[in-house]
Structures are given as C-alpha cells and as structure tokens.
C-alpha cells in the first residue's frame, strides 16, 4: 500500500541536503515571478510554513493554507480541504502551489478550486517535480523505497497539468524547468552549479528536475448586444404632451 504523504512530510524533507538544495532553487525562481504579481491577497497551498519565497511579492496579505491543524500554525493560516476551498469566487490575486499537486490525491480538483477563487487576470504559480527531468533516473532506481520523499510521490506531467489549467479557463503563460544538477555536492562550488544551470537552460530546457508553471485566469468579457432602433414617423400622430401632476 502506497503511503499518503502530507505537507509535514514535505517540510521535513526540505531539511535534508537535497531538500534544502531544491528549496533554495525554488525560492529563487519564485522570487522573479512574484515581483510581478500585484493585488491584495496571495495564498499558498501547502509547502513550507516559512513563506520565505513569498517575501519578494508586493502583495502584503500572505495566507498559508494547510489541510490540517498543528501546533506551529502561522497567524495567517487557513486549515481546509484543498479540493473545496472555503473562499469566495474571484477573491485571491495570486496562488502559489509548491508541490501541492504532487501531494494531492485529486490534483485536477485542486486546480479547479484554485481557479474558481482566483481573480480574473490573477496569477497561478505551480511548482512540481518533473517526471521527465534529471531526477527521474533516481526516482526509478529508488522506486522500491516508499519511505522517502520525493521518490514516493506521484509526479504530474506538465502536459497533463496544462490541460487541467486550460479546462479551468486559465492560460499558461510560461513553463520553466530548472535544477539540472542531480546532487548539491556533486559539482562542488556554486559557480559550477550555476554553469550547469546555464548550459541546461540552453541545451535541454525541458529536462530540469523541477518545473514552474505560470498561468493566468481568463477575464470574462461580455459582448454588448446591438440595439436596433426602429424609426417611426410622427407626422400623422398627435404630439406627445408632458404629464401633469395631479393635485
């Protein structure tokens, strides 16, 4: 029986050497996108409790949404079911889903719930493990081990996520993959890792171990109905007199 992982398991994994390496890369890429997001409310579904990746955003109201309560809840924490968010329609300006789909048993429902609460022209940022990226060989080799992340998760294909977004009236604006180094210690210096990232983006930009999808919700545009006026001749009719107030 496959173990069901939670955001708490992901938080613990972020404390491992590989987890810290992945988290640092994700925070760096998210920062570039979040600087361009504006509005009143930014909501993160799951992920790390530190909200560190959300700090670069001009949006001041940050909400962390988790599926269950625990003692270390942040003061702006919302505990709820990700598939049925207790949010009004068109109320959130930006959603951040850090491996939320990888952990969910119904990722399609999560996307539809987030899209319903997203403002028109709002931004949806999705982080996920790339099933055709540099980390895939390790996942295949360690498939027998279901006790460790991220190998036991169900990694969602980019094409499938894109289809779900389009069905939820969200247009995919960009797809980036990054993390072309298998291990944080394999290449040694930061300069060498940066060089590998640059080469990966230029040679095989879809093979990164992590993907970041940026989508925007379609604005519903109403088409005004053309009113057809019918001309009438008043030459043979009595003049129209204004109404008089009755005393």
C-alpha positions in Angstrom: 0.0 0.0 0.0 1.4 3.4 -1.0 1.9 5.8 1.8 -0.1 9.1 1.7 2.3 12.0 2.2 1.4 15.4 3.7 2.9 18.9 3.7 4.5 18.0 7.0 6.5 15.2 5.3 7.5 17.8 2.6 8.6 20.2 5.3 10.8 17.5 6.9 12.3 16.6 3.5 13.1 20.3 3.0 15.5 19.9 5.9 17.6 17.3 4.1 20.6 18.2 2.0 18.7 17.6 -1.3 15.6 19.3 0.1 17.5 22.5 1.1 19.1 22.5 -2.4 15.7 22.2 -4.1 14.0 24.7 -1.8 16.7 27.4 -2.4 16.4 27.0 -6.2 12.6 27.1 -6.0 12.6 30.3 -3.8 15.0 32.0 -6.3 12.8 31.2 -9.3 9.6 32.1 -7.5 11.1 35.5 -6.4 11.4 36.5 -10.1 7.8 35.8 -10.8 6.3 37.1 -7.5 7.9 40.5 -8.1 5.5 40.9 -11.0 2.4 39.9 -9.0 0.2 42.6 -7.6 -3.1 42.8 -5.7 -4.4 42.3 -2.1 -4.2 38.6 -1.3 -1.6 35.9 -2.0 -2.4 32.4 -1.0 0.0 29.5 -0.8 -1.5 25.9 -0.8 0.7 23.8 1.4 4.5 23.9 1.1 6.9 25.4 3.6 5.5 27.3 6.6 8.2 29.9 6.5 6.6 31.7 3.5 10.1 32.8 2.6 9.5 32.5 -1.1 6.6 34.9 -0.8 8.5 37.8 0.7 9.6 39.4 -2.7 5.9 39.9 -3.7 4.5 43.4 -3.5 1.3 41.8 -2.2 1.3 42.3 1.6 -1.5 39.9 2.7 0.0 36.4 2.6 -2.1 33.4 3.6 -0.8 29.9 4.2 -3.4 27.2 3.6 -2.9 23.7 5.0 -5.1 20.7 5.1 -4.9 20.0 8.8 -4.2 21.8 12.1 -1.0 21.6 14.0 0.6 23.5 16.9 3.0 25.5 14.9 0.4 27.2 12.7 1.3 30.7 11.4 -1.0 33.5 12.4 -2.3 33.8 8.9 -3.1 30.1 8.4 -6.2 28.7 6.9 -7.0 25.0 7.5 -9.2 23.5 4.9 -9.6 20.9 2.1 -7.7 21.9 -1.0 -10.3 20.4 -3.3 -13.0 22.5 -1.7 -11.6 25.9 -0.7 -13.8 28.0 1.6 -13.1 31.1 -0.5 -15.4 33.5 -2.4 -15.2 33.4 -6.2 -12.7 35.9 -7.7 -11.2 36.8 -4.3 -7.5 35.8 -4.5 -5.0 37.7 -6.7 -2.2 35.1 -6.7 -2.0 31.4 -5.9 1.3 29.5 -5.2 1.1 25.7 -5.3 4.5 24.3 -4.2 4.3 20.6 -5.0 0.7 20.7 -4.0 -0.3 18.6 -7.0 2.4 16.0 -6.2 0.9 15.5 -2.8 -2.8 15.6 -3.7 -4.9 12.6 -4.4 -7.1 14.7 -6.7 -4.8 17.3 -8.3 -7.3 18.2 -11.0 -9.9 19.2 -8.3 -7.2 21.4 -6.6 -6.6 23.3 -9.8 -10.3 23.9 -10.4 -10.8 25.0 -6.8 -7.9 27.5 -7.0 -9.0 28.8 -10.4 -12.6 29.4 -9.1 -11.2 31.5 -6.2 -8.7 33.3 -8.4 -9.4 36.9 -9.6 -9.8 37.5 -13.4 -6.3 38.1 -14.7 -4.9 36.6 -11.5 -1.8 34.5 -11.4 -1.4 30.8 -10.6 2.2 29.6 -9.9 2.7 25.8 -9.8 5.9 24.0 -8.7 6.3 20.3 -9.3 8.8 17.5 -9.8 9.4 17.0 -13.5 8.7 13.3 -14.4 11.0 13.6 -17.5 13.7 15.6 -15.8 17.1 15.0 -14.3 15.7 13.5 -11.1 13.7 10.8 -12.9 16.5 8.2 -13.0 16.9 8.4 -9.3 13.1 8.0 -8.9 13.2 4.9 -11.0 16.1 3.4 -9.0 14.6 4.2 -5.6 11.0 3.3 -6.6 11.1 0.4 -4.1 11.7 2.8 -1.3 8.3 4.4 -0.4 9.5 5.9 2.9 11.4 8.8 1.5 10.5 11.9 -0.5 10.3 12.8 -3.2 10.6 9.4 -4.8 7.3 8.1 -3.5 5.2 10.9 -4.8 3.2 10.8 -8.0 4.9 13.4 -10.2 2.4 15.1 -12.5 3.3 15.5 -16.2 3.5 19.1 -17.5 1.2 18.4 -20.4 -1.5 17.0 -18.0 -1.3 20.0 -15.7 -1.5 22.3 -18.7 -4.7 20.5 -19.9 -6.3 20.9 -16.4 -5.4 24.6 -16.4 -7.0 25.2 -19.8 -10.1 23.3 -18.7 -10.3 25.7 -15.7 -10.1 28.8 -18.0 -6.5 29.5 -17.2 -4.0 30.3 -19.9 -0.4 29.0 -19.4 1.9 32.0 -20.0 5.3 30.2 -19.3 6.8 26.9 -18.3 10.3 26.8 -16.9 12.3 23.8 -15.7 15.4 24.2 -13.6 17.8 22.2 -11.3 19.9 20.4 -13.8 22.3 19.1 -11.2 21.4 15.8 -9.6 23.2 16.5 -6.3 24.0 19.7 -4.3 27.5 18.3 -3.6 28.2 16.6 -6.9 29.6 19.7 -8.6 31.2 21.3 -5.6 31.2 25.1 -6.0 28.2 27.4 -6.5 29.9 28.7 -9.7 30.0 25.2 -11.2 26.3 24.6 -10.4 25.4 27.9 -11.9 27.3 27.0 -15.1 25.4 23.7 -15.3 22.1 25.5 -14.9 23.0 27.9 -17.7 24.0 25.0 -20.0 20.9 23.1 -19.2 18.6 26.0 -20.0 20.3 26.4 -23.3 20.8 22.8 -24.4 17.9 20.9 -22.9 15.5 23.4 -21.2 12.8 20.8 -20.6 15.0 18.4 -18.6 15.2 20.3 -15.3 14.3 18.4 -12.2 11.7 21.0 -11.1 9.1 22.8 -13.2 7.5 26.1 -12.6 4.2 26.9 -14.5 2.8 30.4 -14.6 -0.8 30.6 -15.6 -3.3 33.5 -15.8 -7.1 33.3 -15.4 -9.1 34.4 -18.4 -11.1 37.6 -17.9 -14.7 37.1 -18.8 -15.5 39.6 -21.5 -19.2 40.5 -22.1 -20.2 41.3 -25.7 -22.6 44.2 -25.8 -25.8 43.5 -27.7 -26.5 45.8 -30.6 -29.8 47.6 -30.1 -31.7 48.0 -33.4 -33.8 51.2 -33.3 -37.0 51.4 -35.5 -37.8 54.7 -36.9 -41.4 55.9 -36.7 -42.9 58.8 -38.3 -44.9 61.2 -36.0 -46.3 63.3 -38.8 -49.8 61.8 -38.6 -49.9 61.3 -34.9 -50.8 63.6 -32.0 -48.0 65.4 -30.3 -46.8 63.9 -27.0 -47.5 66.2 -24.1 -45.7 66.0 -20.8 -47.6 64.5 -17.8 -49.1 66.9 -15.3 -49.1 66.2 -11.6 -52.5 65.5 -10.3 -53.5 67.6 -7.3 
